[in-house]
Amino acid sequence: MSANSANNRDGHSRREFLQAGSLAGLSLAQVLRLQDACAAEAAKQDMNCIFLFAIGGMAHQDMWDLKPNAPAEVRGEFRPIKTNVPGLHVSDLLPGVATVMDKLAILRSMTHGKSDHGAGYHTMMTGKEPVGGGFLVGGSKNNNQHPCLGSMVSRLGKPGPLPPYICAPNFQDSGGPSFLGPSYGPFVINADPAAPEFSVRDITLPTSVTSERNQRRQAALREVNRFERRVEEISRQEKAFDAFYEKAYKLMTSAKAKEAFDITREPEKVREEYGMTSVGQCCLLARRLVEAGCRFVSLENGHWDTHRKNTYSLRDLLCPAFDQAIPALMNDLEQRGLLENTLVVISTEFGRTPKINDLIGRDHWPNAFSILMGGAGLKTGQAIGATDKQAGEVADRPITPQDMAATVLKTLGIDHSAVMHTPLGRPVPLADGGKPVTELSG
């Protein structure tokens, strides 16, 4: 028996379980069931997530929820094609994704009430609709009112050797930690991994800082910390930044972290399978990061706001790279034995209007839209929920962003019904009353 099979995920051997069980008066069958339960719980704790956010609003009726019998101004120019799951269809824009639909589930009945980008992004990244207006994606008016899923995982999930929450290639304010504080915010990669000069800042010490000088600085920092611990009144924000800098130092001195971020270590063939595009190389980098121990990787894929030339934008600009990257990611995760421990979410802030507008585009539509989930032992190869004949309203099984958040948290081994507290003690439910999508339970 190999070392891996002889030990459970917590490092306890079968012999230790049997000895403990005999002392407790348990039968062999009971001991083995207990061991399996412990191993399953440990595996759940080690779950990771790759959260790909298509910024702008994917046209669900052109990609995931086609209506071939609708009028021409509704159905558009694309047609449904078969996938590798009998009876499940996607758009002819997505022949690559069609080959991995057994690894994904389409949630066709997503719905919420926010029709502008910033509020929609906040809603889908946090599982809570914001209060008030003034939300601009990437703008100074953006107000992160609720911790995003990545920050919840960073705060409540099991830590690993890498930062628990990483964003690439950019960061939107609504994807932040809110009242949890900066130590639970993301490590942000402000660079495109598809660029020839791609590099990740802040993972190496400055060349001006010698080893001896760095050791002196660390010794001084320890003295300051000891002094601070004797001071009764230290603000929460200062403590958060202290934790932040401690994590940053560990990252800069970790050889494993540097290797994980170095996408050039991948064989050229693998990089080409993902596609030498932003979405392709971001997906490959995400696979490297979860493989190295990151718990939540948030990927931004932009420009899906097709108010004009919707058909041209999807067919020629957006879907080809996306359709190459997604099957490459799903197949690569499976081949490396990572798919069972990695939740893949393909989200967007809302859908598009049923009718094509005068600019041959589609406008914002939060009433009904689609997202996808796969991996992590979910029951995939299915479509959950349904929209009406024009893909404009939910006709069956409405799913809210709160439900999505509850599903993500539960899948990652976090109690979705838990309550956090603000610095002033106000209780804040994690998933705002959402319920996990039971149809996904494996």
Summary of the structure (lengths in Angstrom):
residues: 442
radius of gyration: 23.2
end to end distance: 28.5
largest distance: 76.7
contacts: 1510
relative contact order: 0.18
helix: 42%
strand: 15%
